Amino acid sequence: MITASLLYNYIQCPHRIWRDRYGPQEEKIQETNPFVQLLWDRGVQHENKIIKTLGEFIDLSKGSIEHRFERTLEELKKGSPLIYQGVLKHKNLLGIPDLLKKLPDGSYLPVDIKSGRGFEGVDEEAGEEGKPKKHYAVQLCLYVEILEALGFAHERKGVVIDILGDEVEYLLEEPQGKKTAGTWWDLYEDAKNNASKLIENHIQNKPALAGICKLCPWYTSCKNWCHNHHDLTTIFYLGRSKRDTINNDLRIERLEEFNRLDVEKVGSQKKADKNFLRGIGEPTLIKLKRRAKIM
């Protein structure tokens, strides 16, 4: 099943979807990271705080998934104004939005309660509002797609109630940004399709080292893989995206190969082809090569 938590994991780390199913399970850390537990506890406290302000609602948080799905359909058909922890299912899609809110036209709006800010890059002093968070957006898209299939959604939008209690609207068919091609819905479709292929082992991908890895139960396993394979993400500040671009465009996979890189020659290729090593300039290559030599 494609779930909201699975899509969240995919956005954070595309490799985790594959490794959770086909990775060496004996290398997976079983204890919950204390910081992750702290985040979960904070999220539960925030959700309870918001729930107390809602007034009357239908509580579907108890029982089996199947029973809750049947109850959710009943309440949607009855037109209940507000449903808490209802279960949405269609084919291989499964979603449990925190709230389902009835709109004036009879359709339903998915609402998620989050313990972070609704948008990222918010700068109130500079008057910058920020933009939607990818992992929030794809989760809301999942709920909307199921609601559409069940006949209870007419618009592709959702709402996040954030840590400040603000209701932040996510318009899911809007562009992701000025420099990013595609809408939030396009991002969701890509994430959903790639996650499905990884689950079915139709495609595979590689571990990578990043700052967020320390919160993952596969951290030690992936770190060892990267060091044993001399992966480029062992170079400081060379993340998955740059690694994959270098792998694809330069056919360079290992640290020692990167050390032999002719930066001037690559610079000439970039001038001739704007799509070559897209997003990685010559100054960046010089810095990365210097760090690679230190490694």
Backbone as CSV, one residue per row, in Angstrom:
resi,resn,N_x,N_y,N_z,CA_x,CA_y,CA_z,C_x,C_y,C_z
1,MET,0.837,-1.203,0.000,0.000,0.000,0.000,0.868,1.248,0.000
2,ILE,0.422,2.256,-0.749,1.066,3.567,-0.715,0.379,4.373,0.383
3,THR,1.117,4.734,1.417,0.567,5.460,2.553,1.227,6.838,2.675
4,ALA,0.666,7.680,3.521,1.224,9.015,3.736,2.610,8.924,4.370
5,SER,2.791,8.001,5.324,4.098,7.868,5.981,5.146,7.340,5.010
6,LEU,4.733,6.465,4.077,5.671,5.955,3.082,6.130,7.084,2.152
7,LEU,5.195,7.939,1.739,5.548,9.073,0.886,6.441,10.062,1.630
8,TYR,6.178,10.251,2.918,7.042,11.102,3.747,8.467,10.558,3.741
9,ASN,8.597,9.243,3.959,9.925,8.626,3.956,10.604,8.774,2.607
10,TYR,9.830,8.640,1.526,10.410,8.758,0.183,10.970,10.160,-0.056
11,ILE,10.216,11.185,0.352,10.684,12.562,0.162,11.951,12.808,0.986
12,GLN,11.989,12.276,2.211,13.165,12.454,3.061,14.357,11.668,2.526
13,CYS,14.113,10.435,2.074,15.188,9.570,1.562,14.600,8.519,0.632
14,PRO,14.768,8.665,-0.683,14.207,7.700,-1.636,14.715,6.268,-1.416
15,HIS,15.925,6.138,-0.867,16.486,4.793,-0.707,15.794,4.012,0.404
16,ARG,15.263,4.703,1.400,14.694,3.992,2.545,13.542,3.074,2.136
17,ILE,12.751,3.470,1.138,11.619,2.649,0.690,12.109,1.268,0.262
18,TRP,13.191,1.244,-0.517,13.744,-0.036,-0.977,14.396,-0.789,0.186
19,ARG,15.172,-0.082,0.994,15.949,-0.744,2.045,15.060,-1.339,3.136
20,ASP,13.931,-0.699,3.415,13.003,-1.238,4.412,12.513,-2.624,4.021
21,ARG,12.446,-2.889,2.715,11.898,-4.167,2.253,12.960,-5.179,1.846
22,TYR,14.058,-4.686,1.277,15.046,-5.615,0.719,16.436,-5.472,1.337
23,GLY,16.607,-4.553,2.254,17.902,-4.338,2.882,18.213,-5.417,3.912
24,PRO,19.460,-5.447,4.405,19.863,-6.433,5.425,19.212,-6.104,6.769
25,GLN,18.128,-6.792,7.088,17.322,-6.448,8.261,18.103,-6.525,9.572
26,GLU,19.133,-7.380,9.618,19.935,-7.498,10.841,20.736,-6.234,11.120
27,GLU,20.884,-5.363,10.107,21.636,-4.123,10.288,20.740,-2.941,10.676
28,LYS,19.436,-3.159,10.705,18.502,-2.073,11.026,18.431,-1.884,12.535
29,ILE,18.580,-0.650,12.991,18.515,-0.334,14.419,17.059,-0.445,14.874
30,GLN,16.828,-1.247,15.918,15.464,-1.500,16.373,14.971,-0.465,17.381
31,GLU,15.896,0.126,18.154,15.498,1.113,19.156,15.137,2.439,18.479
32,THR,14.095,3.085,18.984,13.705,4.387,18.443,14.706,5.454,18.860
33,ASN,15.137,6.252,17.911,16.031,7.363,18.206,15.355,8.302,19.212
34,PRO,16.051,8.670,20.315,15.437,9.524,21.350,14.918,10.853,20.795
35,PHE,15.638,11.424,19.827,15.188,12.696,19.257,13.922,12.495,18.428
36,VAL,13.860,11.381,17.684,12.653,11.066,16.913,11.470,10.878,17.857
37,GLN,11.702,10.176,18.981,10.647,9.984,19.983,10.171,11.324,20.531
38,LEU,11.118,12.238,20.747,10.775,13.574,21.230,9.881,14.304,20.225
39,LEU,10.202,14.160,18.927,9.388,14.792,17.878,7.983,14.193,17.845
40,TRP,7.915,12.861,17.986,6.608,12.204,18.005,5.769,12.702,19.177
41,ASP,6.406,12.760,20.365,5.692,13.212,21.560,5.216,14.649,21.392
42,ARG,6.071,15.472,20.802,5.703,16.869,20.561,4.517,16.949,19.612
43,GLY,4.538,16.096,18.578,3.438,16.072,17.616,2.128,15.653,18.251
44,VAL,2.172,14.647,19.128,0.961,14.171,19.809,0.398,15.259,20.712
45,GLN,1.285,15.942,21.447,0.847,17.012,22.339,0.181,18.148,21.549
46,HIS,0.797,18.496,20.417,0.240,19.578,19.590,-1.119,19.168,19.022
47,GLU,-1.214,17.923,18.553,-2.475,17.450,17.988,-3.576,17.474,19.045
48,ASN,-3.267,17.000,20.254,-4.265,17.007,21.330,-4.723,18.433,21.651
49,LYS,-3.777,19.362,21.615,-4.097,20.767,21.887,-5.062,21.322,20.843
50,ILE,-4.794,21.010,19.561,-5.658,21.495,18.473,-7.030,20.837,18.544
51,ILE,-7.066,19.542,18.828,-8.327,18.795,18.871,-9.287,19.396,19.899
52,LYS,-8.732,19.858,21.011,-9.570,20.429,22.075,-10.267,21.707,21.642
53,THR,-9.778,22.334,20.566,-10.363,23.606,20.112,-11.404,23.415,19.007
54,LEU,-11.614,22.185,18.557,-12.427,21.952,17.367,-13.928,21.945,17.613
55,GLY,-14.350,21.730,18.844,-15.784,21.570,19.092,-16.209,20.138,18.790
56,GLU,-17.406,19.978,18.235,-17.918,18.627,17.971,-17.318,18.045,16.689
57,PHE,-16.995,16.750,16.749,-16.500,16.038,15.568,-16.754,14.555,15.750
58,ILE,-16.698,13.812,14.638,-16.836,12.362,14.664,-15.451,11.758,14.873
59,ASP,-15.271,11.004,15.955,-13.979,10.408,16.280,-13.924,8.975,15.747
60,LEU,-13.067,8.756,14.727,-12.915,7.417,14.135,-11.499,6.874,14.368
61,SER,-10.894,7.258,15.468,-9.500,6.878,15.727,-9.344,5.472,16.290
62,LYS,-10.440,4.826,16.663,-10.351,3.487,17.278,-10.879,2.415,16.325
63,GLY,-10.327,1.205,16.457,-10.803,0.075,15.677,-9.858,-0.316,14.552
64,SER,-10.207,-1.371,13.822,-9.376,-1.860,12.719,-9.477,-0.905,11.534
65,ILE,-8.506,-1.009,10.635,-8.498,-0.173,9.434,-9.771,-0.386,8.625
66,GLU,-10.188,-1.623,8.451,-11.378,-1.922,7.648,-12.633,-1.326,8.274
67,HIS,-12.753,-1.495,9.599,-13.929,-0.968,10.285,-13.966,0.558,10.199
68,ARG,-12.814,1.177,10.403,-12.745,2.640,10.341,-13.036,3.151,8.930
69,PHE,-12.595,2.402,7.910,-12.882,2.794,6.522,-14.381,2.759,6.253
70,GLU,-15.050,1.700,6.711,-16.498,1.588,6.526,-17.225,2.725,7.232
71,ARG,-16.777,3.034,8.466,-17.387,4.135,9.219,-17.138,5.479,8.541
72,THR,-15.940,5.638,7.985,-15.611,6.889,7.297,-16.528,7.108,6.100
73,LEU,-16.722,6.050,5.304,-17.627,6.154,4.156,-19.042,6.523,4.601
74,GLU,-19.499,5.924,5.687,-20.839,6.232,6.203,-20.956,7.707,6.561
75,GLU,-19.940,8.231,7.267,-19.992,9.622,7.712,-19.861,10.592,6.534
76,LEU,-19.050,10.225,5.542,-18.931,11.072,4.348,-20.265,11.143,3.601
77,LYS,-20.914,10.017,3.476,-22.200,9.970,2.774,-23.283,10.727,3.551
78,LYS,-23.205,10.682,4.884,-24.163,11.403,5.726,-23.914,12.910,5.707
79,GLY,-22.686,13.285,5.336,-22.350,14.708,5.311,-21.946,15.260,6.660
80,SER,-21.301,14.441,7.487,-20.837,14.912,8.795,-19.862,16.070,8.606
81,PRO,-20.021,17.154,9.393,-19.205,18.355,9.181,-17.710,18.152,9.400
82,LEU,-17.336,17.320,10.393,-15.923,17.169,10.730,-15.651,15.753,11.212
83,ILE,-14.666,15.110,10.578,-14.316,13.719,10.902,-12.858,13.672,11.325
84,TYR,-12.596,13.052,12.469,-11.241,12.940,13.006,-10.699,11.527,12.778
85,GLN,-9.507,11.447,12.177,-8.803,10.170,11.970,-9.628,9.163,11.157
86,GLY,-10.334,9.675,10.156,-11.021,8.770,9.249,-10.027,8.050,8.343
87,VAL,-10.411,6.885,7.836,-9.551,6.083,6.964,-10.068,6.166,5.533
88,LEU,-9.159,6.485,4.606,-9.479,6.563,3.179,-8.723,5.464,2.445
89,LYS,-9.422,4.719,1.587,-8.780,3.644,0.821,-9.302,3.636,-0.603
90,HIS,-8.379,3.349,-1.539,-8.772,3.121,-2.938,-7.629,2.378,-3.617
91,LYS,-7.932,1.185,-4.116,-6.916,0.333,-4.753,-5.718,0.170,-3.813
92,ASN,-4.525,0.623,-4.238,-3.345,0.437,-3.377,-3.001,1.691,-2.572
93,LEU,-3.954,2.608,-2.456,-3.725,3.855,-1.725,-4.447,3.808,-0.381
94,LEU,-3.747,4.211,0.667,-4.315,4.235,2.014,-3.900,5.522,2.708
95,GLY,-4.868,6.285,3.182,-4.561,7.537,3.864,-5.411,7.721,5.108
96,ILE,-4.812,8.318,6.137,-5.539,8.606,7.378,-5.291,10.071,7.728
97,PRO,-6.011,10.991,7.091,-5.839,12.409,7.415,-6.320,12.683,8.833
98,ASP,-5.699,13.664,9.475,-6.122,14.002,10.832,-7.579,14.438,10.850
99,LEU,-7.963,15.233,9.849,-9.338,15.728,9.795,-9.869,15.703,8.365
100,LEU,-11.151,15.476,8.243,-11.860,15.653,6.978,-12.953,16.675,7.247
101,LYS,-12.867,17.831,6.569,-13.767,18.956,6.825,-14.714,19.146,5.643
102,LYS,-16.007,19.159,5.940,-17.003,19.348,4.886,-17.030,20.798,4.430
103,LEU,-17.019,20.997,3.103,-17.082,22.331,2.508,-18.530,22.665,2.112
104,PRO,-18.833,23.941,1.864,-20.211,24.338,1.515,-20.796,23.584,0.321
105,ASP,-19.950,23.170,-0.639,-20.480,22.465,-1.819,-20.674,20.973,-1.574
106,GLY,-20.439,20.515,-0.336,-20.648,19.107,0.001,-19.419,18.239,-0.143
107,SER,-18.360,18.776,-0.739,-17.117,18.012,-0.855,-16.332,18.093,0.455
108,TYR,-15.209,17.371,0.512,-14.427,17.328,1.746,-12.988,17.781,1.515
109,LEU,-12.472,18.463,2.522,-11.120,19.004,2.500,-10.268,18.233,3.507
110,PRO,-9.119,17.643,3.082,-8.241,16.964,4.045,-7.411,17.982,4.818
111,VAL,-7.303,17.772,6.116,-6.556,18.670,6.991,-5.595,17.842,7.828
112,ASP,-4.321,18.212,7.826,-3.328,17.544,8.663,-2.830,18.505,9.740
113,ILE,-2.671,17.993,10.946,-2.149,18.781,12.058,-0.663,18.477,12.187
114,LYS,0.179,19.501,12.023,1.628,19.310,12.024,2.282,20.119,13.152
115,SER,3.353,19.560,13.719,4.043,20.246,14.815,5.196,21.107,14.315
116,GLY,5.236,21.397,13.008,6.200,22.329,12.437,5.461,23.501,11.812
117,ARG,6.192,24.437,11.222,5.569,25.536,10.504,4.907,25.018,9.233
118,GLY,3.838,25.671,8.827,3.099,25.230,7.651,3.864,25.387,6.364
119,PHE,4.665,26.451,6.256,5.517,26.693,5.100,6.970,26.704,5.544
120,GLU,7.886,26.450,4.597,9.310,26.563,4.888,9.841,27.857,4.275
121,GLY,10.931,28.370,4.864,11.528,29.599,4.353,10.763,30.846,4.727
122,VAL,9.968,30.768,5.810,9.199,31.932,6.243,10.132,32.938,6.927
123,ASP,10.080,34.179,6.495,10.847,35.261,7.120,9.888,36.425,7.357
124,GLU,9.321,36.470,8.575,8.299,37.465,8.873,8.850,38.886,8.838
125,GLU,10.111,39.070,9.273,10.697,40.412,9.280,10.876,40.950,7.861
126,ALA,11.242,40.060,6.940,11.430,40.472,5.546,10.134,40.418,4.748
127,GLY,9.075,39.933,5.385,7.788,39.845,4.703,7.699,38.689,3.719
128,GLU,8.575,37.672,3.875,8.567,36.517,2.976,7.707,35.404,3.584
129,GLU,6.747,34.922,2.797,5.784,33.944,3.305,6.263,32.504,3.232
130,GLY,7.288,32.244,2.444,7.752,30.868,2.300,6.935,30.090,1.288
131,LYS,7.184,28.788,1.218,6.458,27.946,0.265,6.129,26.607,0.908
132,PRO,5.203,25.847,0.315,4.802,24.564,0.888,5.977,23.606,1.081
133,LYS,5.862,22.760,2.090,6.865,21.732,2.330,6.523,20.498,1.495
134,LYS,7.547,19.926,0.871,7.310,18.804,-0.033,6.605,17.646,0.661
135,HIS,7.075,17.275,1.867,6.506,16.093,2.521,5.080,16.339,2.998
136,TYR,4.727,17.587,3.315,3.338,17.889,3.637,2.481,17.819,2.371
137,ALA,3.001,18.383,1.280,2.238,18.463,0.031,1.879,17.085,-0.506
138,VAL,2.857,16.161,-0.546,2.566,14.850,-1.138,1.573,14.062,-0.292
139,GLN,1.616,14.263,1.023,0.648,13.576,1.882,-0.771,14.088,1.626
140,LEU,-0.920,15.400,1.496,-2.236,15.964,1.195,-2.725,15.511,-0.178
141,CYS,-1.803,15.411,-1.141,-2.173,14.917,-2.484,-2.750,13.517,-2.415
142,LEU,-2.148,12.663,-1.601,-2.637,11.287,-1.449,-4.086,11.286,-0.966
143,TYR,-4.369,12.084,0.071,-5.731,12.141,0.596,-6.707,12.645,-0.470
144,VAL,-6.298,13.677,-1.207,-7.178,14.254,-2.228,-7.458,13.249,-3.337
145,GLU,-6.427,12.507,-3.765,-6.644,11.533,-4.835,-7.674,10.480,-4.415
146,ILE,-7.569,10.004,-3.172,-8.528,8.993,-2.710,-9.927,9.603,-2.601
147,LEU,-10.008,10.816,-2.061,-11.309,11.488,-1.971,-11.932,11.683,-3.351
148,GLU,-11.110,12.029,-4.342,-11.603,12.158,-5.721,-12.169,10.826,-6.213
149,ALA,-11.418,9.756,-5.983,-11.847,8.433,-6.449,-13.146,8.000,-5.771
150,LEU,-13.329,8.413,-4.519,-14.538,8.045,-3.782,-15.694,9.009,-4.057
151,GLY,-15.407,10.102,-4.769,-16.440,11.066,-5.144,-16.700,12.157,-4.120
152,PHE,-15.691,12.455,-3.277,-15.904,13.448,-2.223,-14.938,14.628,-2.293
153,ALA,-14.270,14.835,-3.417,-13.395,15.996,-3.577,-13.549,16.559,-4.977
154,HIS,-13.637,17.896,-5.069,-13.781,18.570,-6.359,-12.589,19.462,-6.679
155,GLU,-11.787,19.786,-5.665,-10.615,20.625,-5.860,-9.390,19.960,-5.261
156,ARG,-8.255,20.181,-5.906,-7.010,19.607,-5.407,-6.322,20.595,-4.466
157,LYS,-6.799,20.581,-3.231,-6.203,21.437,-2.213,-6.384,20.779,-0.851
158,GLY,-5.560,21.216,0.113,-5.632,20.716,1.472,-5.173,21.800,2.422
159,VAL,-5.218,21.493,3.701,-4.842,22.468,4.729,-3.943,21.806,5.759
160,VAL,-2.952,22.562,6.215,-2.100,22.159,7.329,-2.355,23.111,8.481
161,ILE,-2.682,22.556,9.662,-2.737,23.356,10.886,-1.380,23.217,11.542
162,ASP,-0.616,24.295,11.586,0.782,24.185,11.997,0.973,24.437,13.488
163,ILE,2.241,24.481,13.912,2.598,24.582,15.324,2.058,25.861,15.963
164,LEU,1.821,26.899,15.152,1.280,28.160,15.659,-0.252,28.154,15.690
165,GLY,-0.842,27.066,15.195,-2.295,26.992,15.115,-2.860,27.647,13.874
166,ASP,-1.980,28.096,12.974,-2.427,28.730,11.726,-2.894,27.672,10.727
167,GLU,-3.957,27.978,9.991,-4.422,27.094,8.924,-3.771,27.542,7.619
168,VAL,-2.886,26.710,7.114,-2.108,27.042,5.920,-2.657,26.246,4.740
169,GLU,-3.131,26.960,3.712,-3.742,26.312,2.549,-2.672,25.855,1.557
170,TYR,-2.805,24.625,1.094,-1.914,24.060,0.078,-2.705,23.892,-1.215
171,LEU,-2.375,24.694,-2.216,-3.002,24.578,-3.538,-2.128,23.650,-4.363
172,LEU,-2.580,22.426,-4.530,-1.715,21.341,-4.977,-1.461,21.313,-6.479
173,GLU,-2.198,22.114,-7.248,-1.947,22.185,-8.691,-1.175,23.438,-9.067
174,GLU,-0.655,24.141,-8.065,0.179,25.305,-8.355,1.626,24.875,-8.581
175,PRO,2.429,25.666,-9.313,3.844,25.338,-9.533,4.602,25.280,-8.210
176,GLN,5.617,24.416,-8.166,6.422,24.286,-6.960,7.256,25.538,-6.688
177,GLY,7.641,26.243,-7.737,8.432,27.451,-7.565,8.861,28.001,-8.909
178,LYS,9.486,29.176,-8.888,9.909,29.822,-10.127,10.967,29.014,-10.863
179,LYS,11.844,28.339,-10.110,12.949,27.604,-10.727,12.687,26.105,-10.837
180,THR,11.505,25.687,-10.392,11.188,24.260,-10.401,10.038,23.981,-11.356
181,ALA,10.300,23.147,-12.335,9.245,22.792,-13.290,8.264,21.825,-12.621
182,GLY,7.009,21.975,-12.938,6.014,21.037,-12.422,5.300,21.561,-11.189
183,THR,4.117,20.998,-10.960,3.279,21.372,-9.818,3.555,20.452,-8.637
184,TRP,2.913,20.743,-7.513,3.008,19.858,-6.343,2.363,18.510,-6.662
185,TRP,1.336,18.544,-7.499,0.696,17.279,-7.889,1.655,16.440,-8.753
186,ASP,2.432,17.093,-9.598,3.436,16.376,-10.391,4.462,15.715,-9.474
187,LEU,4.893,16.447,-8.448,5.837,15.890,-7.475,5.252,14.654,-6.804
188,TYR,3.971,14.740,-6.449,3.285,13.607,-5.823,3.229,12.399,-6.750
189,GLU,2.870,12.630,-8.005,2.778,11.519,-8.959,4.137,10.831,-9.125
190,ASP,5.202,11.627,-9.221,6.549,11.050,-9.344,6.905,10.243,-8.101
191,ALA,6.636,10.814,-6.923,6.954,10.123,-5.669,6.165,8.828,-5.551
192,LYS,4.885,8.886,-5.877,4.024,7.693,-5.780,4.480,6.600,-6.740
193,ASN,4.755,6.976,-7.982,5.155,5.987,-8.982,6.518,5.368,-8.659
194,ASN,7.475,6.200,-8.254,8.799,5.678,-7.912,8.744,4.805,-6.668
195,ALA,7.948,5.221,-5.676,7.805,4.419,-4.458,7.210,3.046,-4.790
196,SER,6.222,3.024,-5.688,5.610,1.745,-6.097,6.645,0.827,-6.744
197,LYS,7.473,1.394,-7.617,8.498,0.590,-8.301,9.546,0.068,-7.319
198,LEU,9.896,0.876,-6.315,10.863,0.443,-5.311,10.286,-0.674,-4.445
199,ILE,9.016,-0.531,-4.069,8.355,-1.555,-3.259,8.332,-2.888,-3.998
200,GLU,8.078,-2.827,-5.305,7.985,-4.047,-6.114,9.347,-4.528,-6.599
201,ASN,10.413,-3.778,-6.238,11.790,-4.113,-6.636,11.990,-4.033,-8.147
202,HIS,11.165,-3.226,-8.825,11.340,-3.011,-10.253,12.489,-2.048,-10.528
203,ILE,12.769,-1.183,-9.562,13.952,-0.328,-9.618,14.650,-0.389,-8.268
204,GLN,15.939,-0.084,-8.258,16.711,-0.004,-7.020,17.469,1.321,-7.025
205,ASN,17.879,1.748,-5.843,18.719,2.936,-5.749,19.747,2.739,-4.631
206,LYS,20.606,3.717,-4.461,21.740,3.558,-3.549,21.580,4.402,-2.294
207,PRO,22.230,3.972,-1.202,22.271,4.827,-0.009,23.037,6.108,-0.306
208,ALA,22.867,7.088,0.561,23.625,8.333,0.487,23.729,8.886,1.897
209,LEU,24.779,9.639,2.156,24.951,10.248,3.474,24.443,11.686,3.445
210,ALA,23.602,12.038,4.417,23.074,13.397,4.534,22.827,13.687,6.008
211,GLY,22.575,14.961,6.323,22.371,15.352,7.707,21.201,14.648,8.359
212,ILE,20.136,14.405,7.592,18.930,13.796,8.147,19.113,12.314,8.470
213,CYS,20.169,11.701,7.951,20.379,10.262,8.106,20.473,9.818,9.559
214,LYS,20.963,10.678,10.431,21.178,10.290,11.825,19.878,9.967,12.553
215,LEU,18.744,10.382,11.998,17.454,10.081,12.610,16.867,8.767,12.103
216,CYS,17.535,8.125,11.149,16.997,6.937,10.481,17.548,5.655,11.105
217,PRO,16.727,4.601,11.236,17.212,3.333,11.794,18.236,2.626,10.905
218,TRP,18.385,3.073,9.665,19.361,2.489,8.752,20.669,3.277,8.719
219,TYR,20.828,4.247,9.600,21.972,5.157,9.526,23.314,4.425,9.478
220,THR,23.561,3.554,10.439,24.851,2.858,10.499,25.048,1.961,9.284
221,SER,23.988,1.280,8.876,24.061,0.383,7.725,24.424,1.149,6.453
222,CYS,23.723,2.256,6.191,23.983,3.037,4.980,25.349,3.729,5.044
223,LYS,25.718,4.190,6.232,27.021,4.845,6.397,28.145,3.876,6.068
224,ASN,28.035,2.640,6.557,29.052,1.629,6.263,29.105,1.323,4.774
225,TRP,27.934,1.243,4.134,27.898,0.974,2.692,28.619,2.082,1.941
226,CYS,28.328,3.333,2.286,28.933,4.475,1.584,30.450,4.495,1.753
227,HIS,30.929,4.203,2.941,32.380,4.199,3.167,33.038,3.008,2.474
228,ASN,32.396,1.847,2.536,32.968,0.655,1.892,33.028,0.793,0.374
229,HIS,32.073,1.531,-0.197,32.037,1.709,-1.655,32.692,3.012,-2.097
230,HIS,33.316,3.725,-1.155,33.973,5.007,-1.468,33.003,5.940,-2.193
231,ASP,31.757,5.956,-1.714,30.706,6.739,-2.371,30.999,8.235,-2.270
232,LEU,30.563,8.978,-3.276,30.855,10.410,-3.327,30.181,11.198,-2.205
233,THR,29.115,10.657,-1.613,28.463,11.397,-0.527,29.269,11.354,0.764
234,THR,30.388,10.638,0.777,31.290,10.727,1.927,32.085,12.033,1.889
235,ILE,32.042,12.740,0.758,32.660,14.070,0.655,31.720,15.077,1.322
236,PHE,32.257,15.933,2.180,31.438,16.890,2.906,30.615,17.763,1.956
237,TYR,29.316,17.869,2.264,28.373,18.722,1.540,28.159,18.313,0.085
238,LEU,28.493,17.072,-0.253,28.123,16.546,-1.565,26.989,15.549,-1.311
239,GLY,25.759,15.989,-1.509,24.607,15.171,-1.166,24.161,14.255,-2.280
240,ARG,22.997,13.639,-2.060,22.461,12.659,-2.999,22.267,13.241,-4.391
241,SER,21.684,14.440,-4.472,21.360,15.026,-5.764,22.615,15.261,-6.605
242,LYS,23.630,15.895,-6.012,24.882,16.125,-6.743,25.564,14.805,-7.068
243,ARG,25.545,13.870,-6.135,26.142,12.543,-6.379,25.522,11.874,-7.590
244,ASP,24.202,11.880,-7.647,23.508,11.224,-8.757,23.804,11.913,-10.081
245,THR,23.885,13.250,-10.070,24.215,13.997,-11.286,25.618,13.655,-11.770
246,ILE,26.565,13.594,-10.852,27.946,13.253,-11.217,28.040,11.806,-11.696
247,ASN,27.325,10.913,-11.024,27.288,9.511,-11.463,26.789,9.400,-12.902
248,ASN,25.710,10.102,-13.201,25.065,9.991,-14.512,25.834,10.703,-15.619
249,ASP,26.304,11.924,-15.347,26.919,12.749,-16.399,28.404,12.465,-16.599
250,LEU,29.095,12.125,-15.520,30.543,11.897,-15.617,30.933,10.425,-15.498
251,ARG,29.938,9.567,-15.175,30.198,8.136,-14.970,31.271,7.928,-13.884
252,ILE,31.237,8.794,-12.892,32.163,8.684,-11.767,31.377,8.209,-10.550
253,GLU,31.794,7.088,-9.976,31.084,6.488,-8.851,31.865,6.551,-7.544
254,ARG,33.199,6.540,-7.621,34.017,6.369,-6.419,34.911,7.590,-6.159
255,LEU,35.312,7.709,-4.919,36.107,8.843,-4.457,37.403,8.996,-5.253
256,GLU,38.106,7.875,-5.473,39.397,7.938,-6.165,39.239,8.375,-7.623
257,GLU,38.100,8.024,-8.231,37.829,8.465,-9.597,37.586,9.974,-9.627
258,PHE,36.883,10.475,-8.619,36.591,11.911,-8.551,37.878,12.714,-8.354
259,ASN,38.844,12.139,-7.643,40.125,12.821,-7.420,40.894,13.059,-8.716
260,ARG,40.614,12.243,-9.730,41.312,12.369,-11.025,40.544,13.266,-12.005
261,LEU,39.486,13.900,-11.530,38.647,14.723,-12.389,39.414,15.933,-12.940
262,ASP,39.294,16.146,-14.246,39.874,17.319,-14.900,38.807,18.416,-14.914
263,VAL,38.886,19.332,-13.956,37.851,20.349,-13.780,37.762,21.279,-14.990
264,GLU,38.904,21.651,-15.571,38.899,22.553,-16.728,38.188,21.913,-17.913
265,LYS,38.466,20.639,-18.134,37.825,19.923,-19.244,36.313,19.846,-19.030
266,VAL,35.918,19.561,-17.796,34.492,19.507,-17.473,33.851,20.878,-17.652
267,GLY,34.574,21.941,-17.273,34.070,23.299,-17.450,33.787,23.615,-18.904
268,SER,34.657,23.143,-19.790,34.450,23.357,-21.232,33.204,22.634,-21.720
269,GLN,32.992,21.415,-21.202,31.796,20.654,-21.581,30.533,21.381,-21.116
270,LYS,30.579,21.954,-19.911,29.413,22.662,-19.385,29.064,23.874,-20.244
271,LYS,30.087,24.583,-20.746,29.839,25.750,-21.584,29.169,25.352,-22.897
272,ALA,29.491,24.164,-23.378,28.918,23.682,-24.641,27.520,23.088,-24.462
273,ASP,27.214,22.618,-23.243,25.930,21.960,-22.994,25.400,22.403,-21.632
274,LYS,24.363,23.235,-21.618,23.830,23.790,-20.379,23.199,22.724,-19.485
275,ASN,22.770,21.622,-20.068,22.151,20.556,-19.280,23.178,19.614,-18.664
276,PHE,24.425,19.734,-19.060,25.487,18.886,-18.535,25.850,19.344,-17.120
277,LEU,25.862,18.410,-16.162,26.138,18.719,-14.751,25.282,19.882,-14.263
278,ARG,24.006,19.810,-14.569,23.073,20.893,-14.225,23.082,21.145,-12.718
279,GLY,23.278,22.413,-12.332,23.270,22.782,-10.924,24.609,22.658,-10.226
280,ILE,25.632,22.210,-10.956,26.967,22.070,-10.358,27.948,22.893,-11.182
281,GLY,28.387,24.019,-10.639,29.303,24.898,-11.353,30.759,24.530,-11.131
282,GLU,31.628,25.165,-11.908,33.071,24.888,-11.802,33.633,25.213,-10.416
283,PRO,33.259,26.353,-9.787,33.753,26.626,-8.430,33.361,25.532,-7.430
284,THR,32.136,24.994,-7.590,31.692,23.916,-6.709,32.547,22.669,-6.906
285,LEU,32.835,22.329,-8.157,33.673,21.167,-8.440,35.067,21.313,-7.831
286,ILE,35.613,22.519,-7.893,36.939,22.767,-7.329,36.925,22.516,-5.814
287,LYS,35.880,23.031,-5.134,35.758,22.828,-3.689,35.587,21.349,-3.343
288,LEU,34.721,20.676,-4.110,34.456,19.257,-3.840,35.696,18.410,-4.073
289,LYS,36.459,18.744,-5.111,37.666,17.982,-5.402,38.700,18.181,-4.282
290,ARG,38.775,19.411,-3.757,39.704,19.684,-2.650,39.323,18.848,-1.428
291,ARG,38.019,18.776,-1.144,37.545,17.964,-0.017,37.781,16.482,-0.260
292,ALA,37.624,16.061,-1.516,37.861,14.653,-1.853,39.326,14.272,-1.618
293,LYS,40.229,15.176,-1.937,41.664,14.896,-1.723,41.962,14.769,-0.227
294,ILE,41.296,15.601,0.587,41.467,15.485,2.035,40.983,14.131,2.529
295,MET,39.850,13.684,1.986,39.311,12.374,2.354,40.289,11.263,1.984
